[in-house]
Amino acid sequence: MIHGSLFPAASDASDVSGDCALRVGLIGTGVVGSGTCQVLARNADLIAQRAGRPIRLVMATARNLLKAAQVLGPDVALVSDPLTLVRHPGIDVVVEVMGGVTLARTLVLDAIAHGKHVVTVNKALLAEHGSEIFAAADAQGVIVAYEGAVAVSIPIIKALREGLAANRILEVVGIVNGTTNFILTQMHDAGLSFEAALRLATELGYAEADPTLDVSGMDAAHKTALLAAIAFGADVPLDLVHVQGIGTLDPFDMVCAQALGYRIKLLGMARQRSNALEVRVHPTLVPEKHLLAQVQGAMNGIWVNADAAGPTFHYGAGAGSQTTASAVVADLMDVARQGSAGLSARVPHRSVPSGVIRSWPILPIGQVASRHYLRFELTKRPELLTRLNGWLQALGVDVQRLAHVQHPQDGMQGAVVMLTQCLTGDVLLGAMEALRQMSGGLEPAAMWRVEDLN
C-alpha cells in the first residue's frame, strides 16, 4: 500500500521532480533515517550544487508509518511493504538504515537485482554478507556505498579509496566504537569499574539497552573487517577475525599501564604481512603520547600507515543522528555524481586489476607477534619477586620494562607489571604454562598486548 501520489507510471526522473533529481527510497526512519531527512532538507541547495543535481527523498518505509509521516512530511510517499520500495521504477537509490541482517540482506540484494544503487550503514550486514552483496553489485553495475558503516563522521573509506589510492596500505589501526571508548575513558579518568562505567554510558545514551555487540568487540570487528577489505583488497571472513571485548578489564590495569607510559584502548587492527593478514580486535596498550591514546569519550580515531604518504590520522564523532546522516548524504552525492573512479573500484576486494578476489590467509592470533603487558600480584608471596625475572629469562621471555605499582584504593595491595619483547601469543602462553609449573602456581593476573605504533 502506498500513501501519497508522487509516482506516475513513467520512470523518467522528470515525471517526479521536474528535473534530473536522484530519487531516493528510505528504509528505516529511526535515528539515522530521520537525521538523513533533516540534512537533505536543510542543505538541499548546497547538496544539489555540489552533487551536480538535486537529491530528493521520494519514498520511505518504516515499522510505524504514522510516526514516519510525522517525521517526513506530506511530500514523501510511504509504503508498508519494503519490497514495494526496492522494486519501484521511480527509485534510483535505496538507503538502508533499518539495521539487522536477515531482512536487510534480502532487501539489499533485491534492490541490486532491480538495478538500484544502495547506501547502507549496516556494518554487520556487510561484514557477514559483503562478498555476496558486492559481487551482485559488480554484476549489475550499481554502487553499494557504506561510508557511515565504519567510522560515522570520519570519511575513512573515501580516504583509503581515493586520497591514499596511490599507496600500498601497510596497516590500519583504529578506535572504531564510541561506546567502548567512552567506557574505557571513564575507567581510566574516574577509576570506575567496567560495570559502573557501562551503567553511566547507558544513562547518558552512549550505550544501547543491550550493549553486547559493543562491549564484546563484535561491532568493532565488523568495522575492522570492512577496513581490511578496502585497504588490502581482501575478502575477510568475520569468523577469522580475533575478537576480545572489554568486559574483563580491571581498572587497576589502567593505573599500571599509565605507570609504564601507556593507555588501554579497544583497537581494531589490520596489517599486511609478507604472505598473510593480521585482522584483530582487543584491548591494547598504546603509548600515551600517541594520537590514538588521546581519543577520549565517544570519539573515534583511525591511524593509517601507507608506503608513500606515511602515517595519517583521522578523527571524528563515533555516533549520532546528524553525524551518521552526514556520511549517508555524502554517499548519496557520490552516487549522484556516479564517481570518477568507476564502479568496480568501489567494491572492496574486487578492485584489483584482474578482478579476482585475493585470498589472503588470516593469521591466527597465536601466531601474531607483539610486545605484551603482564601484571603479577605478589602481595602474598613477595619473595617470588626476586626470582620472577630470572624464571622469565630462563623461559625466553625478555623483560624490557618493569615497575612496582601500588593499588590506588588499597595501599596494602600492589603488583609487578612488565613489558616483554616481541613474542607470538603461542610462545608467551607456553612460557606462562612453564612458569606455573616451575614456580608452584605463579601466573599473571592480567595479560594484554602492546602496540607501540612506530
C-alpha positions, 0 to 999 in steps of 0.5 A: 500500500502506498500513501501519497501520489508522487509516482506516475507510471513513467520512470523518467526522473522528470515525471517526479521532480521536474528535473534530473533529481536522484530519487531516493527510497528510505528504509528505516526512519529511526535515528539515522533515517530521520537525521538523513531527512533533516540534512537533505532538507536543510542543505538541499541547495548546497547538496544539489550544487555540489552533487551536480543535481538535486537529491530528493527523498521520494519514498520511505518505509518504516515499522510505524508509518504514522510516526514516519509521516510525522517525521517526513512530511506530506511530500514523501510517499510511504509504503508498508511493504519494503519490497514495494520500495526496492522494486519501484521504477521511480527509485534510483537509490535505496538507503538502508538504515533499518539495521539487522541482517536477515531482512536487510540482506534480502532487501539489499540484494533485491534492490541490486537485482532491480538495478538500484544503487544502495547506501547502507550503514549496516556494518554487520550486514556487510561484514557477514554478507559483503562478498555476496552483496558486492559481487551482485553489485559488480554484476549489475553495475550499481554502487553499494556505498557504506561510508557511515558503516565504519567510522560515522563522521570520519570519511575513512573509506573515501580516504583509503579509496581515493586520497591514499589510492596511490599507496600500498596500505601497510596497516590500519589501526583504529578506535572504531566504537564510541561506546567502548571508548567512552567506557574505557575513558571513564575507567581510566579518568574516574577509576570506575569499574567496567560495570559502573562505567557501562551503567553511566554510558547507558544513562547518558545514551552512549550505550544501547539497552543491550550493549553486547555487540559493543562491549564484546568487540563484535561491532568493532570487528565488523568495522575492522573487517570492512577496513581490511577489505578496502585497504588490502583488497581482501575478502575477510571472513568475520569468523577469522577475525580475533575478537576480545571485548572489554568486559574483563578489564580491571581498572587497576590495569589502567593505573599500571599501564599509565605507570609504564607510559601507556593507555588501554584502548579497544583497537581494531587492527589490520596489517599486511604481512609478507604472505598473510593478514593480521585482522584483530580486535582487543584491548591494547596498550598504546603509548600515551603520547600517541594520537590514538591514546588521546581519543577520549569519550565517544570519539573515534580515531583511525591511524593509517600507515601507507608506503608513500604518504606515511602515517595519517590520522583521522578523527571524528564523532563515533555516533549520532543522528546528524553525524551518521546522516552526514556520511549517508548524504555524502554517499548519496552525492557520490552516487549522484555524481556516479564517481570518477573512479568507476564502479568496480573500484568501489567494491572492496576486494574486487578492485584489483586489476584482474578482478579476482578476489585475493585470498589472503590467509588470516593469521591466527592470533597465536601466531601474531607477534607483539610486545605484551603487558603482564601484571603479577600480584605478589602481595602474598608471596613477595619473595617470588619477586626476586626470582620472577625475572630470572624464571622469565629469562630462563623461559625466553621471555625478555623483560624490557620494562618493569615497575612496582605499582601500588593499588590506588584504593588499597595501599596494602595491595600492589603488583609487578607489571612488565613489558616483554619483547616481541613474542607470538601469543603461542610462545608467551602462553607456553612460557606462562604454562612453564612458569606455573609449573616451575614456580608452584602456581605463579601466573599473571593476573592480567595479560594484554598486548602492546602496540607501540605504533612506530 
